[in-house]
């Protein structure tokens, strides 16, 4: 490619900027990825919890059909009395569950030491008889100087009869919401399982050995906790009131084989917690939390967290992919790529949560956001630097068009200086483009602007009237051939100028071509293609020749005949008027020719008076004028006006004359005894007015020459006239935005139809 001044400098500048961006982006990755890995280690707990709560609501955990909750609700408190109830009441409930055949009972009620053996013994006997009761214990929150926290246990006789003990300690996160629990906790070396885990171990002894959650835990103030899991909450477990079971209102079939969890749900009893699935109630009873934990263990859906290095790797992977993609993809794809990576991170987190794993995408989402913002900031900085350099070069170039004076940018304000330089450059470009486009638009010659390959870029108003509006982007050579340019001469544009040709629409055109070159003259920027319309000159020449022939022969002949007949009249006997009749015929012929010229001149003029008119009225007027001609020749003249109430915008006199010409021609070229019909019919938004005759017909080869002025077909040369009638008809119809249609068959007849747009009433 030939060298263009200043272009290599622009390329080197953009190359340096791109290489600088790559280096900076690599440095950014070394900083951003460790930051994301650090944040993934629980540093965004508020955002983590927000995402977890939303995704948990979209994760359905199947429920084990054996689980049944017996709740100490407001109705039970109102009927039995204030809390705490006598322990004999609980003994009766345990007996009722045992008799009904419950498989396992988790009694989420604390029975501490009591000084009333008469109440403790019946409860202990009931627990011993049932043999399937699990009891809770709590961490003693009262701290003593120098002592580790202890446990709050049921009284001794109750512990001996219980199937097992399990802790029910629940601690909320920093925002007060309970989301996780430890499966084992207690004094160091003596940790106990969670009450729900204790139940799971009795229900599925083989599976209890493989505990979910990470085995590592924490030792805090003399209290050991291990196997932390997130609670797989279920929203609705089957629930029956404590009172209904105690009174026998619940059938044994509903209790038989069930895992029954007994606990308080009434407000004021203290065993209620805020959870992600609390809903409109605001809190979740502790017994429902134990039920969710047990259900998750039974369904193998307990939610655990991966190791710290896995969490960091998963958080960094989308960010690393986005960092690489931004260097390879186009800038317009940056937002789409960022949103795609964010959606993929959320989808992965939700999929893992549905499978029993929790990985928070919060750090990854924050890293993706920072990547997108930093990428755009750095790209825009580089682009602004490049634009500033290019604008300075453009501003230093000499002015071609006059420009308005603008105030100078303040010293030291780089951004303001760039903005003002861009404003000046854009104003100069707009003025130059407007100068070019308006100058091209107003050119008196049809002009096309093409690129070096001949693709049409711009066109003037006069050119669009010739070639149409939809030619931009097409090949100019193909367009010229369609317009009538000789195909054998179409080739290199520089050799195609100076040729005159005729378009299918009848225009006489001459092609002129000029090359546009760059300032150095070495690079061709495109081509200017001009189409000079010589139609008026060529048509004037043709009409002048025809008029000369007409004046020299046809118009002179009638008058010569008149003079000869008058001379003959001097020699014949007086009283014989045959000669006078011939004189009258010749004079009428001359008058008819004159009338044809007048009507054709008016039809081709600009003096039209369009008014809303009933097409039926125009048709009847023309029919009445032609009826005497048909009667004189013995031709039946009929009309069929199906849509005579349709309105058209028309010059009544000229359109009526055009219809009369068609009727007159049909009568003239039809033999006696035939019929000529005038018909009106509606075709959508068009009205069709047809004249049908039974004359000799017209050959297909002659149809295209019917409306040409001064043209007469070979088989009608003996008829009078100059062939101006159909020329006048076509001129009138085209001025009415319609078209003339001719259908004919030799020996059968012809149909001439005037098709006009209807006027909406």
Secondary structure, DSSP 8 states (H G I E B T S, - for coil): ----TTHHHHHHHHHHHHHHHHHHHHHHHHHHHHHHHHHTTTTTHHHHHHHHHHHHHT------TTEEEEEE-HHHHHHH-SSS--HHHHHHHHHHHHHHT-SEEEE-------S-HHHHHHHHHHHHHH--EEEEEEE-----TT----EE---HHHHHHSSEEEE------TTS-B-EEEEEEESTT--EEBHHHHHHHHH-TTGGGS--SBS--EEETTEEEEEEEE----S---EEEHHHHHTT-S-HHHHTT-EEEEEE-STTSS-EE-BTT-GGG--EEHHHHHHHHHHHHHTT--BEE--HHHHHHHHHHHHHHHHHHHHHS-GGGHHHHHHHHHHHHHHHHHHHHHTTEE---HHHHHHHHHHHHHHHHHHHHHHHHHHHHHHHHHHTS--SS---------TT-HHHHHHHHHHHHHHHHHHHHHHHHHHHHT-SSEEEEE-TT-BEEEE-HHHHHHH-SS-TTSBHHHHHHHTT--GGG-S-GGG-TT-EEE-TTS-EEEEEEEEEE-TTSSSEEEEEEEEEE-HHHHHHHHHHHHHHHIIIIIHHHHHHHHHHHHHHHTTS-TT--HHHHHHHHHHHHHHHHHHHHHHHHHHTSS----EEEEHHHHHHHHHHHHHHHHHHHT-EEEEEETTTT-EEEE-HHHHHHHHHHHHHHHHHTS-TT-EEEEEEEEETTEEEEEEE--SS---GGGGGGTTSTT---GGGTTSSS-S-HHHHHHHHHHHTT-EEEEEEETTTEEEEEEEEE-B--
